[in-house]
Amino acid sequence: MADLAVSVAVLAAIVLLCEAARRSVKAASSGGGYSRYLTEVLSTLQLCACSQELKLLGESGRIQPLTGLTLVYLITVVHVSTFHGALCNPSAALELLCRGSLRPSAASALIACQLSAAWVSRHAASYLWSFGLSELHLAHRAHGYQCFSPLSAPLPAAAAVEMTCAFALQAVLANIGAFRENLRVHVIAAVITSLAHAGGSITGAVMNPALAFSIQFPCSGHSFLEYAFVFWLGPILGAASAIAVFEKLIPSLLKRHTNGKKVQ
């Protein structure tokens, strides 16, 4: 219980610090051009740093799976509620680029912000753990902050899991407007938690290239390119497939069906 209490306190501290920084940026910039990129950095840093702590706690075996899933749900609600429109996911930036909502330079800058924040979170987590705030942190420090490959399936199967999870998440996001506004954050959190339960034991069900760069890429067991195949290509293809199905294929089939009825 002590480890859990410390980890929850760490999560709360990360969120509060990042939120304070976001509000300071907003107040100082008055909506200036750089505020979006600073908000992207801070929000992605919050996502990755919290995930580092949750991953360590979950892999330690010191909490029940239900407790871990509850924490995933709650922290997802907090993230979605505090990100202030930040994407925190390269797949989302690429989506906006393909839709024409972002210029290539802006999309590249956002992805660079996300990956930079993910890289910083690695070192920030190690620095925090070095204080030994809990027995879990002390044990992790004693083992040199080592982590091992999260993949428990061959690379093609692991990539398929990440692709499927990203497809499911994107499908929900594409239809989130069907839910009342006050329910949307809970729907998103419930879906992410369910996917984490379904695919977590195989790949971690990360569904986010920047987050994977933070929490999975440093782990031994596979090369950078192998991790990129699973955690970058898989989610990007999954999100792109969902957009193609729900925004191109299904509307096209419905239109043909409607036209066919009119002809009859």
MODELLER restraints for C-alpha pairs under 7 A, 6 or more apart:
rsr = mdl.restraints
at = mdl.atoms
rsr.add(forms.Gaussian(group=physical.xy_distance, feature=features.Distance(at['CA:3:A'], at['CA:134:A']), mean=5.66, stdev=0.5))
rsr.add(forms.Gaussian(group=physical.xy_distance, feature=features.Distance(at['CA:3:A'], at['CA:135:A']), mean=6.63, stdev=0.5))
rsr.add(forms.Gaussian(group=physical.xy_distance, feature=features.Distance(at['CA:3:A'], at['CA:136:A']), mean=6.21, stdev=0.5))
rsr.add(forms.Gaussian(group=physical.xy_distance, feature=features.Distance(at['CA:6:A'], at['CA:134:A']), mean=6.46, stdev=0.5))
rsr.add(forms.Gaussian(group=physical.xy_distance, feature=features.Distance(at['CA:7:A'], at['CA:53:A']), mean=6.62, stdev=0.5))
rsr.add(forms.Gaussian(group=physical.xy_distance, feature=features.Distance(at['CA:11:A'], at['CA:50:A']), mean=5.61, stdev=0.5))
rsr.add(forms.Gaussian(group=physical.xy_distance, feature=features.Distance(at['CA:14:A'], at['CA:46:A']), mean=6.32, stdev=0.5))
rsr.add(forms.Gaussian(group=physical.xy_distance, feature=features.Distance(at['CA:14:A'], at['CA:50:A']), mean=6.96, stdev=0.5))
rsr.add(forms.Gaussian(group=physical.xy_distance, feature=features.Distance(at['CA:15:A'], at['CA:46:A']), mean=6.24, stdev=0.5))
rsr.add(forms.Gaussian(group=physical.xy_distance, feature=features.Distance(at['CA:18:A'], at['CA:42:A']), mean=5.90, stdev=0.5))
rsr.add(forms.Gaussian(group=physical.xy_distance, feature=features.Distance(at['CA:18:A'], at['CA:43:A']), mean=6.99, stdev=0.5))
rsr.add(forms.Gaussian(group=physical.xy_distance, feature=features.Distance(at['CA:18:A'], at['CA:46:A']), mean=6.28, stdev=0.5))
rsr.add(forms.Gaussian(group=physical.xy_distance, feature=features.Distance(at['CA:22:A'], at['CA:39:A']), mean=5.87, stdev=0.5))
rsr.add(forms.Gaussian(group=physical.xy_distance, feature=features.Distance(at['CA:22:A'], at['CA:42:A']), mean=6.79, stdev=0.5))
rsr.add(forms.Gaussian(group=physical.xy_distance, feature=features.Distance(at['CA:25:A'], at['CA:35:A']), mean=6.26, stdev=0.5))
rsr.add(forms.Gaussian(group=physical.xy_distance, feature=features.Distance(at['CA:26:A'], at['CA:35:A']), mean=6.46, stdev=0.5))
rsr.add(forms.Gaussian(group=physical.xy_distance, feature=features.Distance(at['CA:29:A'], at['CA:35:A']), mean=6.12, stdev=0.5))
rsr.add(forms.Gaussian(group=physical.xy_distance, feature=features.Distance(at['CA:37:A'], at['CA:110:A']), mean=6.34, stdev=0.5))
rsr.add(forms.Gaussian(group=physical.xy_distance, feature=features.Distance(at['CA:37:A'], at['CA:113:A']), mean=6.66, stdev=0.5))
rsr.add(forms.Gaussian(group=physical.xy_distance, feature=features.Distance(at['CA:39:A'], at['CA:86:A']), mean=6.44, stdev=0.5))
rsr.add(forms.Gaussian(group=physical.xy_distance, feature=features.Distance(at['CA:40:A'], at['CA:86:A']), mean=5.12, stdev=0.5))
rsr.add(forms.Gaussian(group=physical.xy_distance, feature=features.Distance(at['CA:40:A'], at['CA:87:A']), mean=6.83, stdev=0.5))
rsr.add(forms.Gaussian(group=physical.xy_distance, feature=features.Distance(at['CA:40:A'], at['CA:88:A']), mean=6.33, stdev=0.5))
rsr.add(forms.Gaussian(group=physical.xy_distance, feature=features.Distance(at['CA:40:A'], at['CA:110:A']), mean=6.98, stdev=0.5))
rsr.add(forms.Gaussian(group=physical.xy_distance, feature=features.Distance(at['CA:40:A'], at['CA:113:A']), mean=6.47, stdev=0.5))
rsr.add(forms.Gaussian(group=physical.xy_distance, feature=features.Distance(at['CA:40:A'], at['CA:114:A']), mean=6.63, stdev=0.5))
rsr.add(forms.Gaussian(group=physical.xy_distance, feature=features.Distance(at['CA:41:A'], at['CA:113:A']), mean=5.32, stdev=0.5))
rsr.add(forms.Gaussian(group=physical.xy_distance, feature=features.Distance(at['CA:41:A'], at['CA:114:A']), mean=5.91, stdev=0.5))
rsr.add(forms.Gaussian(group=physical.xy_distance, feature=features.Distance(at['CA:41:A'], at['CA:117:A']), mean=5.37, stdev=0.5))
rsr.add(forms.Gaussian(group=physical.xy_distance, feature=features.Distance(at['CA:43:A'], at['CA:83:A']), mean=5.58, stdev=0.5))
rsr.add(forms.Gaussian(group=physical.xy_distance, feature=features.Distance(at['CA:43:A'], at['CA:86:A']), mean=6.51, stdev=0.5))
rsr.add(forms.Gaussian(group=physical.xy_distance, feature=features.Distance(at['CA:43:A'], at['CA:88:A']), mean=6.60, stdev=0.5))
rsr.add(forms.Gaussian(group=physical.xy_distance, feature=features.Distance(at['CA:44:A'], at['CA:88:A']), mean=4.87, stdev=0.5))
rsr.add(forms.Gaussian(group=physical.xy_distance, feature=features.Distance(at['CA:44:A'], at['CA:114:A']), mean=5.81, stdev=0.5))
rsr.add(forms.Gaussian(group=physical.xy_distance, feature=features.Distance(at['CA:44:A'], at['CA:117:A']), mean=5.93, stdev=0.5))
rsr.add(forms.Gaussian(group=physical.xy_distance, feature=features.Distance(at['CA:44:A'], at['CA:118:A']), mean=6.78, stdev=0.5))
rsr.add(forms.Gaussian(group=physical.xy_distance, feature=features.Distance(at['CA:45:A'], at['CA:117:A']), mean=4.95, stdev=0.5))
rsr.add(forms.Gaussian(group=physical.xy_distance, feature=features.Distance(at['CA:45:A'], at['CA:118:A']), mean=6.13, stdev=0.5))
rsr.add(forms.Gaussian(group=physical.xy_distance, feature=features.Distance(at['CA:45:A'], at['CA:121:A']), mean=5.89, stdev=0.5))
rsr.add(forms.Gaussian(group=physical.xy_distance, feature=features.Distance(at['CA:47:A'], at['CA:79:A']), mean=6.99, stdev=0.5))
rsr.add(forms.Gaussian(group=physical.xy_distance, feature=features.Distance(at['CA:48:A'], at['CA:118:A']), mean=6.01, stdev=0.5))
rsr.add(forms.Gaussian(group=physical.xy_distance, feature=features.Distance(at['CA:48:A'], at['CA:121:A']), mean=6.05, stdev=0.5))
rsr.add(forms.Gaussian(group=physical.xy_distance, feature=features.Distance(at['CA:48:A'], at['CA:211:A']), mean=5.68, stdev=0.5))
rsr.add(forms.Gaussian(group=physical.xy_distance, feature=features.Distance(at['CA:48:A'], at['CA:214:A']), mean=6.28, stdev=0.5))
rsr.add(forms.Gaussian(group=physical.xy_distance, feature=features.Distance(at['CA:49:A'], at['CA:121:A']), mean=5.28, stdev=0.5))
rsr.add(forms.Gaussian(group=physical.xy_distance, feature=features.Distance(at['CA:49:A'], at['CA:125:A']), mean=6.32, stdev=0.5))
rsr.add(forms.Gaussian(group=physical.xy_distance, feature=features.Distance(at['CA:52:A'], at['CA:125:A']), mean=6.72, stdev=0.5))
rsr.add(forms.Gaussian(group=physical.xy_distance, feature=features.Distance(at['CA:52:A'], at['CA:215:A']), mean=5.98, stdev=0.5))
rsr.add(forms.Gaussian(group=physical.xy_distance, feature=features.Distance(at['CA:58:A'], at['CA:68:A']), mean=6.24, stdev=0.5))
rsr.add(forms.Gaussian(group=physical.xy_distance, feature=features.Distance(at['CA:69:A'], at['CA:193:A']), mean=6.18, stdev=0.5))
rsr.add(forms.Gaussian(group=physical.xy_distance, feature=features.Distance(at['CA:72:A'], at['CA:193:A']), mean=6.08, stdev=0.5))
rsr.add(forms.Gaussian(group=physical.xy_distance, feature=features.Distance(at['CA:73:A'], at['CA:189:A']), mean=5.28, stdev=0.5))
rsr.add(forms.Gaussian(group=physical.xy_distance, feature=features.Distance(at['CA:73:A'], at['CA:190:A']), mean=6.33, stdev=0.5))
rsr.add(forms.Gaussian(group=physical.xy_distance, feature=features.Distance(at['CA:73:A'], at['CA:193:A']), mean=5.59, stdev=0.5))
rsr.add(forms.Gaussian(group=physical.xy_distance, feature=features.Distance(at['CA:76:A'], at['CA:189:A']), mean=5.36, stdev=0.5))
rsr.add(forms.Gaussian(group=physical.xy_distance, feature=features.Distance(at['CA:77:A'], at['CA:185:A']), mean=6.00, stdev=0.5))
rsr.add(forms.Gaussian(group=physical.xy_distance, feature=features.Distance(at['CA:77:A'], at['CA:186:A']), mean=6.44, stdev=0.5))
rsr.add(forms.Gaussian(group=physical.xy_distance, feature=features.Distance(at['CA:77:A'], at['CA:189:A']), mean=5.79, stdev=0.5))
rsr.add(forms.Gaussian(group=physical.xy_distance, feature=features.Distance(at['CA:80:A'], at['CA:185:A']), mean=6.47, stdev=0.5))
rsr.add(forms.Gaussian(group=physical.xy_distance, feature=features.Distance(at['CA:87:A'], at['CA:93:A']), mean=6.92, stdev=0.5))
rsr.add(forms.Gaussian(group=physical.xy_distance, feature=features.Distance(at['CA:88:A'], at['CA:114:A']), mean=6.00, stdev=0.5))
rsr.add(forms.Gaussian(group=physical.xy_distance, feature=features.Distance(at['CA:89:A'], at['CA:114:A']), mean=6.99, stdev=0.5))
rsr.add(forms.Gaussian(group=physical.xy_distance, feature=features.Distance(at['CA:89:A'], at['CA:208:A']), mean=5.63, stdev=0.5))
rsr.add(forms.Gaussian(group=physical.xy_distance, feature=features.Distance(at['CA:89:A'], at['CA:209:A']), mean=6.66, stdev=0.5))
rsr.add(forms.Gaussian(group=physical.xy_distance, feature=features.Distance(at['CA:89:A'], at['CA:210:A']), mean=6.04, stdev=0.5))
rsr.add(forms.Gaussian(group=physical.xy_distance, feature=features.Distance(at['CA:90:A'], at['CA:111:A']), mean=5.36, stdev=0.5))
rsr.add(forms.Gaussian(group=physical.xy_distance, feature=features.Distance(at['CA:90:A'], at['CA:209:A']), mean=6.38, stdev=0.5))
rsr.add(forms.Gaussian(group=physical.xy_distance, feature=features.Distance(at['CA:90:A'], at['CA:210:A']), mean=6.55, stdev=0.5))
rsr.add(forms.Gaussian(group=physical.xy_distance, feature=features.Distance(at['CA:91:A'], at['CA:236:A']), mean=5.50, stdev=0.5))
rsr.add(forms.Gaussian(group=physical.xy_distance, feature=features.Distance(at['CA:93:A'], at['CA:107:A']), mean=5.61, stdev=0.5))
rsr.add(forms.Gaussian(group=physical.xy_distance, feature=features.Distance(at['CA:93:A'], at['CA:110:A']), mean=6.99, stdev=0.5))
rsr.add(forms.Gaussian(group=physical.xy_distance, feature=features.Distance(at['CA:93:A'], at['CA:111:A']), mean=6.87, stdev=0.5))
rsr.add(forms.Gaussian(group=physical.xy_distance, feature=features.Distance(at['CA:94:A'], at['CA:107:A']), mean=6.79, stdev=0.5))
rsr.add(forms.Gaussian(group=physical.xy_distance, feature=features.Distance(at['CA:96:A'], at['CA:102:A']), mean=5.59, stdev=0.5))
rsr.add(forms.Gaussian(group=physical.xy_distance, feature=features.Distance(at['CA:97:A'], at['CA:103:A']), mean=6.30, stdev=0.5))
rsr.add(forms.Gaussian(group=physical.xy_distance, feature=features.Distance(at['CA:97:A'], at['CA:104:A']), mean=6.53, stdev=0.5))
rsr.add(forms.Gaussian(group=physical.xy_distance, feature=features.Distance(at['CA:97:A'], at['CA:107:A']), mean=6.32, stdev=0.5))
rsr.add(forms.Gaussian(group=physical.xy_distance, feature=features.Distance(at['CA:114:A'], at['CA:210:A']), mean=6.03, stdev=0.5))
rsr.add(forms.Gaussian(group=physical.xy_distance, feature=features.Distance(at['CA:115:A'], at['CA:210:A']), mean=5.35, stdev=0.5))
rsr.add(forms.Gaussian(group=physical.xy_distance, feature=features.Distance(at['CA:118:A'], at['CA:210:A']), mean=6.00, stdev=0.5))
rsr.add(forms.Gaussian(group=physical.xy_distance, feature=features.Distance(at['CA:118:A'], at['CA:211:A']), mean=6.36, stdev=0.5))
rsr.add(forms.Gaussian(group=physical.xy_distance, feature=features.Distance(at['CA:118:A'], at['CA:213:A']), mean=6.35, stdev=0.5))
rsr.add(forms.Gaussian(group=physical.xy_distance, feature=features.Distance(at['CA:118:A'], at['CA:214:A']), mean=4.71, stdev=0.5))
rsr.add(forms.Gaussian(group=physical.xy_distance, feature=features.Distance(at['CA:119:A'], at['CA:214:A']), mean=5.86, stdev=0.5))
rsr.add(forms.Gaussian(group=physical.xy_distance, feature=features.Distance(at['CA:121:A'], at['CA:214:A']), mean=6.61, stdev=0.5))
rsr.add(forms.Gaussian(group=physical.xy_distance, feature=features.Distance(at['CA:122:A'], at['CA:214:A']), mean=5.83, stdev=0.5))
rsr.add(forms.Gaussian(group=physical.xy_distance, feature=features.Distance(at['CA:126:A'], at['CA:145:A']), mean=6.97, stdev=0.5))
rsr.add(forms.Gaussian(group=physical.xy_distance, feature=features.Distance(at['CA:129:A'], at['CA:137:A']), mean=5.15, stdev=0.5))
rsr.add(forms.Gaussian(group=physical.xy_distance, feature=features.Distance(at['CA:129:A'], at['CA:141:A']), mean=6.67, stdev=0.5))
rsr.add(forms.Gaussian(group=physical.xy_distance, feature=features.Distance(at['CA:130:A'], at['CA:141:A']), mean=6.14, stdev=0.5))
rsr.add(forms.Gaussian(group=physical.xy_distance, feature=features.Distance(at['CA:132:A'], at['CA:138:A']), mean=4.68, stdev=0.5))
rsr.add(forms.Gaussian(group=physical.xy_distance, feature=features.Distance(at['CA:147:A'], at['CA:219:A']), mean=4.80, stdev=0.5))
rsr.add(forms.Gaussian(group=physical.xy_distance, feature=features.Distance(at['CA:147:A'], at['CA:220:A']), mean=6.53, stdev=0.5))
rsr.add(forms.Gaussian(group=physical.xy_distance, feature=features.Distance(at['CA:148:A'], at['CA:219:A']), mean=4.71, stdev=0.5))
rsr.add(forms.Gaussian(group=physical.xy_distance, feature=features.Distance(at['CA:148:A'], at['CA:220:A']), mean=4.90, stdev=0.5))
rsr.add(forms.Gaussian(group=physical.xy_distance, feature=features.Distance(at['CA:148:A'], at['CA:221:A']), mean=6.16, stdev=0.5))
rsr.add(forms.Gaussian(group=physical.xy_distance, feature=features.Distance(at['CA:149:A'], at['CA:219:A']), mean=5.38, stdev=0.5))
rsr.add(forms.Gaussian(group=physical.xy_distance, feature=features.Distance(at['CA:149:A'], at['CA:220:A']), mean=5.58, stdev=0.5))
rsr.add(forms.Gaussian(group=physical.xy_distance, feature=features.Distance(at['CA:149:A'], at['CA:221:A']), mean=4.99, stdev=0.5))
rsr.add(forms.Gaussian(group=physical.xy_distance, feature=features.Distance(at['CA:149:A'], at['CA:222:A']), mean=6.71, stdev=0.5))
rsr.add(forms.Gaussian(group=physical.xy_distance, feature=features.Distance(at['CA:150:A'], at['CA:203:A']), mean=5.59, stdev=0.5))
rsr.add(forms.Gaussian(group=physical.xy_distance, feature=features.Distance(at['CA:150:A'], at['CA:204:A']), mean=6.55, stdev=0.5))
rsr.add(forms.Gaussian(group=physical.xy_distance, feature=features.Distance(at['CA:151:A'], at['CA:158:A']), mean=6.79, stdev=0.5))
rsr.add(forms.Gaussian(group=physical.xy_distance, feature=features.Distance(at['CA:151:A'], at['CA:202:A']), mean=5.57, stdev=0.5))
rsr.add(forms.Gaussian(group=physical.xy_distance, feature=features.Distance(at['CA:151:A'], at['CA:203:A']), mean=4.86, stdev=0.5))
rsr.add(forms.Gaussian(group=physical.xy_distance, feature=features.Distance(at['CA:152:A'], at['CA:202:A']), mean=4.97, stdev=0.5))
rsr.add(forms.Gaussian(group=physical.xy_distance, feature=features.Distance(at['CA:152:A'], at['CA:203:A']), mean=6.79, stdev=0.5))
rsr.add(forms.Gaussian(group=physical.xy_distance, feature=features.Distance(at['CA:153:A'], at['CA:202:A']), mean=6.23, stdev=0.5))
rsr.add(forms.Gaussian(group=physical.xy_distance, feature=features.Distance(at['CA:155:A'], at['CA:230:A']), mean=6.56, stdev=0.5))
rsr.add(forms.Gaussian(group=physical.xy_distance, feature=features.Distance(at['CA:158:A'], at['CA:202:A']), mean=6.72, stdev=0.5))
rsr.add(forms.Gaussian(group=physical.xy_distance, feature=features.Distance(at['CA:158:A'], at['CA:203:A']), mean=6.11, stdev=0.5))
rsr.add(forms.Gaussian(group=physical.xy_distance, feature=features.Distance(at['CA:158:A'], at['CA:230:A']), mean=6.13, stdev=0.5))
rsr.add(forms.Gaussian(group=physical.xy_distance, feature=features.Distance(at['CA:159:A'], at['CA:229:A']), mean=6.78, stdev=0.5))
rsr.add(forms.Gaussian(group=physical.xy_distance, feature=features.Distance(at['CA:159:A'], at['CA:230:A']), mean=4.14, stdev=0.5))
rsr.add(forms.Gaussian(group=physical.xy_distance, feature=features.Distance(at['CA:159:A'], at['CA:231:A']), mean=6.88, stdev=0.5))
rsr.add(forms.Gaussian(group=physical.xy_distance, feature=features.Distance(at['CA:159:A'], at['CA:234:A']), mean=4.88, stdev=0.5))
rsr.add(forms.Gaussian(group=physical.xy_distance, feature=features.Distance(at['CA:160:A'], at['CA:234:A']), mean=6.40, stdev=0.5))
rsr.add(forms.Gaussian(group=physical.xy_distance, feature=features.Distance(at['CA:161:A'], at['CA:199:A']), mean=6.66, stdev=0.5))
rsr.add(forms.Gaussian(group=physical.xy_distance, feature=features.Distance(at['CA:162:A'], at['CA:205:A']), mean=5.98, stdev=0.5))
rsr.add(forms.Gaussian(group=physical.xy_distance, feature=features.Distance(at['CA:162:A'], at['CA:207:A']), mean=5.83, stdev=0.5))
rsr.add(forms.Gaussian(group=physical.xy_distance, feature=features.Distance(at['CA:162:A'], at['CA:230:A']), mean=6.86, stdev=0.5))
rsr.add(forms.Gaussian(group=physical.xy_distance, feature=features.Distance(at['CA:162:A'], at['CA:231:A']), mean=6.74, stdev=0.5))
rsr.add(forms.Gaussian(group=physical.xy_distance, feature=features.Distance(at['CA:162:A'], at['CA:234:A']), mean=5.28, stdev=0.5))
rsr.add(forms.Gaussian(group=physical.xy_distance, feature=features.Distance(at['CA:162:A'], at['CA:235:A']), mean=5.53, stdev=0.5))
rsr.add(forms.Gaussian(group=physical.xy_distance, feature=features.Distance(at['CA:163:A'], at['CA:234:A']), mean=4.33, stdev=0.5))
rsr.add(forms.Gaussian(group=physical.xy_distance, feature=features.Distance(at['CA:163:A'], at['CA:235:A']), mean=4.73, stdev=0.5))
rsr.add(forms.Gaussian(group=physical.xy_distance, feature=features.Distance(at['CA:163:A'], at['CA:237:A']), mean=6.18, stdev=0.5))
rsr.add(forms.Gaussian(group=physical.xy_distance, feature=features.Distance(at['CA:163:A'], at['CA:238:A']), mean=4.15, stdev=0.5))
rsr.add(forms.Gaussian(group=physical.xy_distance, feature=features.Distance(at['CA:164:A'], at['CA:238:A']), mean=5.97, stdev=0.5))
rsr.add(forms.Gaussian(group=physical.xy_distance, feature=features.Distance(at['CA:165:A'], at['CA:195:A']), mean=6.22, stdev=0.5))
rsr.add(forms.Gaussian(group=physical.xy_distance, feature=features.Distance(at['CA:165:A'], at['CA:205:A']), mean=6.70, stdev=0.5))
rsr.add(forms.Gaussian(group=physical.xy_distance, feature=features.Distance(at['CA:165:A'], at['CA:207:A']), mean=6.51, stdev=0.5))
rsr.add(forms.Gaussian(group=physical.xy_distance, feature=features.Distance(at['CA:166:A'], at['CA:207:A']), mean=5.20, stdev=0.5))
rsr.add(forms.Gaussian(group=physical.xy_distance, feature=features.Distance(at['CA:166:A'], at['CA:235:A']), mean=5.12, stdev=0.5))
rsr.add(forms.Gaussian(group=physical.xy_distance, feature=features.Distance(at['CA:166:A'], at['CA:238:A']), mean=4.97, stdev=0.5))
rsr.add(forms.Gaussian(group=physical.xy_distance, feature=features.Distance(at['CA:166:A'], at['CA:239:A']), mean=5.48, stdev=0.5))
rsr.add(forms.Gaussian(group=physical.xy_distance, feature=features.Distance(at['CA:167:A'], at['CA:238:A']), mean=4.31, stdev=0.5))
rsr.add(forms.Gaussian(group=physical.xy_distance, feature=features.Distance(at['CA:167:A'], at['CA:239:A']), mean=5.03, stdev=0.5))
rsr.add(forms.Gaussian(group=physical.xy_distance, feature=features.Distance(at['CA:167:A'], at['CA:241:A']), mean=6.60, stdev=0.5))
rsr.add(forms.Gaussian(group=physical.xy_distance, feature=features.Distance(at['CA:167:A'], at['CA:242:A']), mean=5.14, stdev=0.5))
rsr.add(forms.Gaussian(group=physical.xy_distance, feature=features.Distance(at['CA:169:A'], at['CA:191:A']), mean=6.83, stdev=0.5))
rsr.add(forms.Gaussian(group=physical.xy_distance, feature=features.Distance(at['CA:170:A'], at['CA:239:A']), mean=5.50, stdev=0.5))
rsr.add(forms.Gaussian(group=physical.xy_distance, feature=features.Distance(at['CA:170:A'], at['CA:242:A']), mean=5.98, stdev=0.5))
rsr.add(forms.Gaussian(group=physical.xy_distance, feature=features.Distance(at['CA:171:A'], at['CA:242:A']), mean=5.59, stdev=0.5))
rsr.add(forms.Gaussian(group=physical.xy_distance, feature=features.Distance(at['CA:176:A'], at['CA:184:A']), mean=6.45, stdev=0.5))
rsr.add(forms.Gaussian(group=physical.xy_distance, feature=features.Distance(at['CA:195:A'], at['CA:205:A']), mean=6.50, stdev=0.5))
rsr.add(forms.Gaussian(group=physical.xy_distance, feature=features.Distance(at['CA:196:A'], at['CA:204:A']), mean=6.61, stdev=0.5))
rsr.add(forms.Gaussian(group=physical.xy_distance, feature=features.Distance(at['CA:196:A'], at['CA:205:A']), mean=5.23, stdev=0.5))
rsr.add(forms.Gaussian(group=physical.xy_distance, feature=features.Distance(at['CA:199:A'], at['CA:205:A']), mean=5.04, stdev=0.5))
rsr.add(forms.Gaussian(group=physical.xy_distance, feature=features.Distance(at['CA:206:A'], at['CA:212:A']), mean=6.18, stdev=0.5))
rsr.add(forms.Gaussian(group=physical.xy_distance, feature=features.Distance(at['CA:207:A'], at['CA:235:A']), mean=5.22, stdev=0.5))
rsr.add(forms.Gaussian(group=physical.xy_distance, feature=features.Distance(at['CA:208:A'], at['CA:235:A']), mean=6.47, stdev=0.5))
rsr.add(forms.Gaussian(group=physical.xy_distance, feature=features.Distance(at['CA:209:A'], at['CA:231:A']), mean=5.67, stdev=0.5))
rsr.add(forms.Gaussian(group=physical.xy_distance, feature=features.Distance(at['CA:209:A'], at['CA:232:A']), mean=4.84, stdev=0.5))
rsr.add(forms.Gaussian(group=physical.xy_distance, feature=features.Distance(at['CA:212:A'], at['CA:231:A']), mean=6.17, stdev=0.5))
rsr.add(forms.Gaussian(group=physical.xy_distance, feature=features.Distance(at['CA:217:A'], at['CA:224:A']), mean=6.71, stdev=0.5))
rsr.add(forms.Gaussian(group=physical.xy_distance, feature=features.Distance(at['CA:217:A'], at['CA:227:A']), mean=6.35, stdev=0.5))
